[in-house]
């Protein structure tokens, strides 16, 4: 089979690319996805994430693990990543957050021309169909539905009240003129066309409606194993479907959209990456590109957990089971109720020091007792709150364990390896506990599960290293730039290889100050513009 463009990975970036490139009927596009179609009930019902996230069993989830982390007392971290059309947007909390405008200006200042805030804001606006309508910051005619939450829990509003009680301002739009403050998150959830309350994954928004295009060929269950090279040019791809290997050729470009773990892994399996590392893993070097797999950044996160007598949250008990049946009926009827909840309903962007020019901490308040990515269950009812360091100094890496393409990548985030991250996390936990102790929330609390009053810094830091882990925002492993360690240029072309691009969160030079799904959609939208412009030049 031969196409103009072959895209590897049908996640948030790949779904956008396949839809946008195939809008031109003169182009042929092939999209390869290792997982399924991303249309099942566990995807469509937002609460279904609690069945997919733990990875037991692996439903729409790669369920990767890290190598042991010295900064986390030698524990292996857990890295759930979406494996279906829609990628991680099929199992995330649906939070629509762009980050801080200065994050993108930082990219531009670092040599990534065309990626400043004034460049990307129109792309964000074009991608969204916001229930609030169009204004200076938002769009109302894009493919991606952005909605208000259907039925936020009273305890989530109590979190916002509690934040106000400790002098944290209210904010009803984290993507508006000012990011700082506490409020309810907007979510990528259908709010129209009879699908109200369903998850609006990126595939559901962009790809599923256009899969009948004659120039678009989508292959699911296709595990990419190698980029085919001819005279320094990416000419196609080898993939495995079942036990059979297949090849597909690309006349114009091969585009990798596997995410921060899979894209650098596929480059390295294809001989593109740090030469010494590839040779040590039994892979022939095609292009010695030392930055591949380096610069891994992620939001390390600590979770406060508390028990409550309130049964209007997610929990394990007879009353909760009875209420869940009612909520299922509500969701089937009009998309409301607990089944429509993103889990992390409320949150905040905070400054650890009032003199900072932008928030450096983010909170996610969850109307459930979340412990170890929902892999450790507690009987009864509870709530929890995450705090994460928004711009970590720690840098990790992704590598190979060997030449076998079906093995998971070697993931080493090096969490809290930089003492500045540990110090900021400690500050963040202290601030978070102030909110948890404020009157509006304290009245809900039966008892804390891990923390307690009077813990000194050493005790609290030990607890952080015992329990902290990812909040699912890995980026940076194929970063764009113009220096020798950059993997891609600002047009997202792989340096030194013709006909090969990377388009996903791995190209981010630095982490943005917020959740990464909306920025990934923006990156793919902008990349589609560049690809189409280059093809028509």
Steps between C-alpha positions, in 0.01 A plus 500: 500500500620850422370834627613861502514513880537218750420595860610277788273527803133595500508686831421864565754623245455224243122535494529871427762448228308225323183709496664825391730355232220294347288814459699542178344241265814495285702348788493143626553437870562179694466497880642209701381443858615220729174497697131487414243745368445693825121485476402271790273584791794530742630781280168673437399496869750727679488295821622205294852634549511331841484162323769592244748709701636229735605275211362189671417372243652715227193658342594771247817547703869428442543501881875564493726505805815700568831364616550527880512864604758599765304822562193290584681268742576248227139448391400438141262766374188417301444656158152439355479609136205465265508218247208562265389757246500815709804394702510624856192714437296178532599451866602841634298727727387706196636824649539774241804703605745680272770609743633850557558737204860553607570127454468542124695824496777302674496255207534783251781663700686167500511502118163344412381774266126504441410337834446811715168570669381735227572222248325216681196677648319514161568128459354421842194708414458324165506155660228550761123526503455660839154497654562857619531626143776683320701783652859626514618175657256236377358355181149373432522320165784248536473121515582457872206549734598691817224498760408597851475201730154347500463424872793608719481366855426741786834404658679632190336839545599477867862471387469835320343653809777358717763649270331839534514462879881489477510803264520316169292682241219339303556440130227384263729466196852360529541570126392862524690821577649370828584141590545545875226401745257219581198382305327224309676363193344510157501158335523344154148362512217507248240765577293477179348274234340253740835386643496725805714364782707265283878526490616698199827322433715652228411206275129555563543869418727483196539148364189287549276740300725481191615138492289434190716730287628309199849651535538402869600147596499419875656174620447406866684223682813603308818513711770702322843340529732687263524801270625393156790712374621547142805720432447708814127539443209350695325294234242306698437283798502140617217406735374185661133403505440182691798278416551637150732780390386747236654797322349830396676761284489880527548718192526824698558445872491261792364674809552358850223582748552232761557733794791573732584131550411324176632755251861503628483123540402456134773740387759302693368164375546646151864592569439870563626611840805507728752282317671351802168407663367341180813291447488382860144380440580314178354758260689614190550877492339676203522854637687591819259748659598537867187684618254218422347381826670769709333800670210297647292726723187413695278645770588315817200498731409433862146406611333599826233246598219521755203290608152653526147408602368678191366242254455749216847410372648194332553220752464138595188426702137397482365855488746595228410195292130588520572862403721389213209314342298819513790698354531253212133555420547877521796487263316284248203736514664844473876466558492620860599344831815346639566292187564827315757618755865547403593398855734797534219753503667800664854628521730795537812662360713645779820692556728358767629856544285808433793663320491248214377611159292184442366202697749222567260252666176338383232328708243243383218439749336160453160393636641157580777352711765437234799295607774363273313582178184327632698177535476507880136501609352617831161393631261781572507855366763765465648785304849596393707786367805492275782754499758504223814697420422678172847563357731235643876531475549122506573349159460134413536282193340232288708217358495143375534184703601317184421468128163326550236749372225340709676571830395808693735799486738559789351800684707692756337833598754559782223640720615742772862452397537877511476631855310808380206278398496328838502835683216636287296183545536534877374859477212385283389233744504755782282742300265219397451393862407857593213478252402154625489637856284804413146489647310432177692176443591400852133434578506216244802329651474192716874440509815539289637179355873577488580850623433633848531828685841592633716315247842664463671552163706181522193287575299660223784467249535132583127458433531683168781270388291200611187598306566757223469397136395634160185690419538385139669786314827365349651719228825608340674186373512615135518867578505767235771761481807608305784376725690171459287315758172592330334204328262700284512849354219752560317350201518165689718335237751248637844655462717332241226271365289590199127427496464436876322709762395458860169656600392443861584612855856371463594810296432741789832659604371554853190400691213743490341611826191279485347189350647394166209370289377833364857609412554171316190567289635847428839360396333262255276772355801725446702212355224421250516861381876475453483164322230615260684825433823310426317263268347786305820705479 
